[in-house]
């Protein structure tokens, strides 16, 4: 029997706080058997979505219509793209952004759900995490290929245009801006949400053993056909270093998401200082502390996706405190010179569903 033993996850975080939410062209699905033996085999779907790639592995003890599964996955990615992509003028969130008034606007239950989660995380991080920083990301140039140091006066001016407190949830499908030119960017939370929705699609087709990964964000359930657990390899959080830092053995009896945010794949250097794409909403500037990676392990991929960025924004000291107060299982990695220093939140220390080695 030949089998892939683990999947390595890189922190491919994204040209806003995480990544472009953009479905690029037609999704290409590739089926391949990862196990060459009798009995159930792992099926694989791969393609481009949300400005990155996705990989889905699944198997079933009973017959599955793989063509129908592939079609359902593509349809769900299309739906998510049409609602959440900040790179499509016709996307629901961009229609909301471009409608510059303070009236209640219908955006649908998905967007309201994400905003509600983001609001709670923003409060818990004292405003470090914020969905309304879109103008600042544009200013720093992290959306494109040439980020650069902006003028301090412009940073301060744009600060007046951001703030989660300027966004109201009216009901389960409507939002309202306090400031007409407020812009909302969901990319720091949407990939986790997408992972959860694709997992739901698989389960609707009777699939209970799977691994769903989009842009380095993933969720697993069940185990592989040989009864072995899914295993996840976390990359060392250093530029250009492809070695494994940690290996996580996932639970067999429940869903679990692993979300990682890092500073080491999207940054620029200016006058001897490195500037990460992780921005602190409280000052409109990239973080400067020594925390380079945060991995959150949680049953809810959407919550995990928001918190990994939020904790990275805070830094190790404040991040550990916030994670402990919110009972978030999180692994923190700091870089001090050439040394990587790990620390864990209380909830991760007591999480007995997984093994980290």
TORMAR-542079 format. One line per 10 residues: number of its first residue (from 1); their letters; for each residue x, y, z of C-alpha. Coordinates in nm, 3 decimals. Example, Ala and Ser with C-alpha at 12.3 -4.5 7.8 and 13.67 -1.06 7.14 Angstrom:
2
1 = as = 1.230,-0.450,0.780  1.367,-0.106,0.714
This chain:
357
1 = xxxxxxxxxx = 0.000,0.000,0.000  0.128,0.345,-0.091  -0.015,0.650,0.077  0.057,1.017,0.138  0.133,1.036,0.508  0.080,1.404,0.573  0.004,1.737,0.413  0.232,2.036,0.462  0.054,2.365,0.519  0.225,2.693,0.441
11 = xxxxxxxxxx = 0.096,3.016,0.584  -0.001,3.162,0.247  -0.157,3.474,0.387  -0.304,3.686,0.160  -0.263,4.028,0.014  -0.500,4.197,0.253  -0.480,4.051,0.603  -0.494,3.711,0.444  -0.554,3.668,0.073  -0.738,3.787,-0.232
21 = xxxxxxxxxx = -1.090,3.650,-0.232  -1.120,3.590,-0.602  -1.221,3.287,-0.805  -0.992,3.291,-1.106  -1.160,3.150,-1.414  -1.294,2.801,-1.437  -1.207,2.569,-1.154  -1.004,2.270,-1.271  -1.084,1.950,-1.086  -0.839,1.663,-1.080
31 = xxxxxxxxxx = -0.932,1.320,-0.948  -0.650,1.096,-0.840  -0.618,0.786,-0.628  -0.371,0.832,-0.346  -0.393,0.469,-0.236  -0.300,0.184,-0.468  -0.468,-0.112,-0.303  -0.799,-0.288,-0.274  -1.080,-0.126,-0.079  -1.178,0.243,-0.057
41 = xxxxxxxxxx = -0.937,0.492,-0.209  -0.884,0.861,-0.145  -1.029,1.087,-0.412  -0.874,1.427,-0.471  -1.009,1.759,-0.601  -0.766,2.037,-0.682  -0.801,2.375,-0.842  -0.770,2.753,-0.824  -1.005,2.956,-0.609  -1.003,3.278,-0.408
51 = xxxxxxxxxx = -0.670,3.393,-0.546  -0.497,3.077,-0.426  -0.533,2.700,-0.461  -0.741,2.438,-0.290  -0.694,2.066,-0.227  -0.968,1.831,-0.114  -0.910,1.468,-0.019  -1.196,1.236,0.075  -1.309,0.876,0.072  -1.620,0.681,0.159
61 = xxxxxxxxxx = -1.710,0.328,0.260  -2.014,0.352,0.032  -2.030,0.448,-0.338  -2.008,0.820,-0.407  -2.091,1.009,-0.727  -1.756,1.189,-0.759  -1.873,1.394,-1.057  -2.163,1.527,-0.854  -1.930,1.608,-0.563  -1.695,1.802,-0.793
71 = xxxxxxxxxx = -1.985,1.995,-0.942  -2.126,2.080,-0.599  -1.786,2.202,-0.477  -1.745,2.424,-0.782  -2.096,2.565,-0.743  -2.034,2.647,-0.377  -1.706,2.823,-0.457  -1.888,3.025,-0.725  -2.158,3.126,-0.476  -1.903,3.233,-0.216
81 = xxxxxxxxxx = -1.705,3.427,-0.474  -2.015,3.614,-0.591  -2.091,3.721,-0.236  -1.756,3.784,-0.067  -1.497,3.876,-0.330  -1.359,4.228,-0.299  -1.215,4.193,-0.651  -1.551,4.165,-0.824  -1.749,4.487,-0.862  -2.068,4.280,-0.880
91 = xxxxxxxxxx = -1.998,4.088,-0.557  -2.242,4.156,-0.276  -1.974,4.295,-0.045  -1.842,4.530,-0.316  -2.190,4.657,-0.396  -2.221,4.735,-0.024  -1.883,4.911,-0.027  -1.958,5.116,-0.338  -2.300,5.228,-0.212  -2.185,5.529,-0.016
101 = xxxxxxxxxx = -2.473,5.609,0.214  -2.578,5.532,0.570  -2.900,5.347,0.485  -2.962,4.987,0.582  -2.845,4.755,0.302  -2.929,4.392,0.242  -2.613,4.180,0.221  -2.743,3.836,0.310  -2.697,3.606,0.606  -2.345,3.488,0.517
111 = xxxxxxxxxx = -2.189,3.834,0.530  -2.376,3.927,0.846  -2.253,3.608,1.011  -1.892,3.692,0.925  -1.927,4.050,1.043  -2.080,3.933,1.371  -1.785,3.701,1.439  -1.536,3.970,1.336  -1.697,4.224,1.567  -1.653,3.995,1.867
121 = xxxxxxxxxx = -1.289,3.929,1.776  -1.226,4.300,1.724  -1.362,4.380,2.070  -1.155,4.100,2.224  -0.838,4.241,2.064  -0.915,4.602,2.156  -0.953,4.697,1.790  -0.630,4.547,1.659  -0.834,4.324,1.427  -1.070,4.514,1.198
131 = xxxxxxxxxx = -1.253,4.433,0.873  -1.273,4.797,0.765  -0.901,4.847,0.698  -0.937,4.810,0.321  -0.820,5.168,0.246  -0.505,5.111,0.454  -0.416,4.790,0.272  -0.457,4.974,-0.055  -0.237,5.257,0.075  0.046,5.026,0.182
141 = xxxxxxxxxx = 0.026,4.847,-0.151  -0.013,4.497,-0.009  -0.279,4.416,-0.267  -0.033,4.451,-0.552  0.321,4.345,-0.628  0.500,4.659,-0.509  0.419,4.754,-0.147  0.586,5.075,-0.031  0.616,5.311,0.264  0.328,5.563,0.257
151 = xxxxxxxxxx = 0.330,5.917,0.390  0.251,5.943,0.762  -0.002,6.219,0.705  -0.196,6.000,0.463  -0.200,5.714,0.713  -0.351,5.941,0.975  -0.607,6.074,0.729  -0.722,5.725,0.637  -0.750,5.630,1.004  -1.064,5.842,1.017
161 = xxxxxxxxxx = -1.224,5.613,0.757  -1.191,5.286,0.945  -1.341,5.129,1.256  -1.568,4.832,1.328  -1.775,5.059,1.552  -1.885,5.239,1.235  -2.058,4.925,1.106  -2.394,4.815,1.245  -2.572,4.483,1.214  -2.940,4.564,1.162
171 = xxxxxxxxxx = -3.067,4.208,1.147  -2.960,3.870,1.010  -2.933,4.000,0.653  -2.877,4.377,0.673  -2.583,4.603,0.757  -2.560,4.979,0.792  -2.261,5.213,0.778  -2.224,5.503,1.016  -1.986,5.657,0.765  -2.083,5.648,0.399
181 = xxxxxxxxxx = -1.733,5.575,0.262  -1.667,5.281,0.497  -1.526,4.975,0.316  -1.542,4.616,0.440  -1.285,4.352,0.345  -1.375,3.995,0.447  -1.057,3.825,0.326  -0.916,3.778,0.677  -1.207,3.552,0.766  -1.359,3.429,0.440
191 = xxxxxxxxxx = -1.121,3.143,0.363  -1.200,2.978,0.694  -1.567,3.023,0.620  -1.513,2.873,0.273  -1.338,2.569,0.421  -1.639,2.514,0.644  -1.886,2.550,0.359  -1.698,2.306,0.134  -1.686,2.061,0.425  -2.061,2.099,0.456
201 = xxxxxxxxxx = -2.102,2.021,0.085  -1.903,1.700,0.126  -2.113,1.592,0.421  -2.433,1.659,0.228  -2.306,1.396,-0.017  -2.255,1.144,0.260  -1.879,1.199,0.298  -1.759,1.187,0.658  -1.385,1.129,0.606  -1.210,1.422,0.441
211 = xxxxxxxxxx = -0.948,1.696,0.443  -1.042,2.033,0.293  -0.768,2.293,0.240  -0.790,2.639,0.080  -0.479,2.856,0.070  -0.323,2.682,0.368  -0.641,2.689,0.578  -0.790,2.348,0.645  -1.038,2.129,0.823  -1.047,1.753,0.865
221 = xxxxxxxxxx = -1.295,1.496,0.978  -1.257,1.122,1.026  -0.949,0.938,0.906  -0.777,0.778,0.607  -0.884,0.441,0.462  -0.609,0.259,0.656  -0.765,0.394,0.979  -0.473,0.633,1.033  -0.544,0.992,1.135  -0.494,1.287,0.903
231 = xxxxxxxxxx = -0.159,1.449,0.983  -0.071,1.813,0.915  0.282,1.950,0.885  0.331,2.317,0.976  0.604,2.498,0.787  0.882,2.681,0.969  0.778,3.049,0.973  1.088,3.183,0.800  1.116,3.326,0.446  1.226,3.059,0.201
241 = xxxxxxxxxx = 1.248,2.783,0.463  1.048,2.478,0.354  1.130,2.264,0.657  0.866,2.132,0.896  0.823,2.310,1.230  0.549,2.097,1.383  0.332,1.802,1.295  -0.030,1.784,1.407  -0.220,1.456,1.429  -0.587,1.535,1.383
251 = xxxxxxxxxx = -0.876,1.376,1.576  -1.062,1.087,1.419  -1.397,1.142,1.588  -1.472,1.509,1.522  -1.426,1.800,1.284  -1.126,2.019,1.355  -0.982,2.319,1.174  -0.619,2.434,1.162  -0.562,2.796,1.060  -0.221,2.965,1.045
261 = xxxxxxxxxx = -0.131,3.330,0.994  0.229,3.437,0.940  0.437,3.743,0.859  0.698,3.569,0.648  0.540,3.530,0.304  0.424,3.885,0.234  0.636,4.178,0.344  0.878,4.443,0.221  1.200,4.592,0.358  1.260,4.965,0.385
271 = xxxxxxxxxx = 1.569,5.132,0.535  1.661,4.821,0.732  1.311,4.761,0.873  1.083,4.476,0.766  0.715,4.561,0.719  0.462,4.278,0.727  0.124,4.276,0.558  -0.039,4.230,0.900  -0.168,4.576,0.989  -0.271,4.699,1.332
281 = xxxxxxxxxx = -0.597,4.890,1.291  -0.519,5.099,1.597  -0.230,5.281,1.429  -0.271,5.192,1.061  0.076,5.046,1.041  0.231,4.698,1.001  0.310,4.510,1.320  0.670,4.536,1.443  0.689,4.277,1.723  0.875,3.946,1.701
291 = xxxxxxxxxx = 0.573,3.716,1.668  0.595,3.560,1.321  0.329,3.289,1.325  0.008,3.193,1.501  -0.179,2.867,1.447  -0.531,2.831,1.584  -0.694,2.490,1.621  -1.070,2.505,1.662  -1.391,2.320,1.578  -1.518,2.623,1.383
301 = xxxxxxxxxx = -1.296,2.717,1.085  -1.446,3.066,1.055  -1.369,3.152,1.416  -1.021,3.003,1.382  -0.951,3.206,1.069  -1.039,3.535,1.234  -0.846,3.460,1.551  -0.518,3.354,1.391  -0.483,3.694,1.224  -0.607,3.878,1.532
311 = xxxxxxxxxx = -0.360,3.707,1.765  -0.073,3.767,1.524  -0.169,4.133,1.518  -0.152,4.155,1.898  0.189,3.993,1.944  0.287,3.713,2.181  0.227,3.879,2.518  -0.110,4.039,2.444  -0.206,3.754,2.211  -0.160,3.486,2.478
321 = xxxxxxxxxx = -0.368,3.692,2.718  -0.649,3.741,2.464  -0.644,3.373,2.363  -0.664,3.265,2.727  -0.957,3.497,2.799  -1.145,3.372,2.492  -1.041,3.006,2.541  -0.879,2.990,2.197  -0.632,2.702,2.137  -0.334,2.873,1.975
331 = xxxxxxxxxx = 0.034,2.805,1.905  0.257,3.114,1.897  0.602,3.125,1.733  0.837,3.417,1.789  1.160,3.483,1.603  1.443,3.616,1.818  1.755,3.633,1.606  1.797,3.289,1.454  1.594,3.121,1.726  1.226,3.027,1.706
341 = xxxxxxxxxx = 1.045,3.030,2.040  0.712,2.851,2.082  0.439,2.912,2.337  0.086,2.780,2.376  -0.238,2.920,2.507  -0.405,2.750,2.801  -0.675,2.605,2.576  -0.417,2.446,2.349  -0.230,2.296,2.645  -0.550,2.122,2.753
351 = xxxxxxx = -0.674,2.023,2.407  -0.662,1.646,2.418  -0.819,1.582,2.076  -0.494,1.641,1.888  -0.124,1.562,1.913  0.140,1.824,1.831  0.499,1.707,1.794
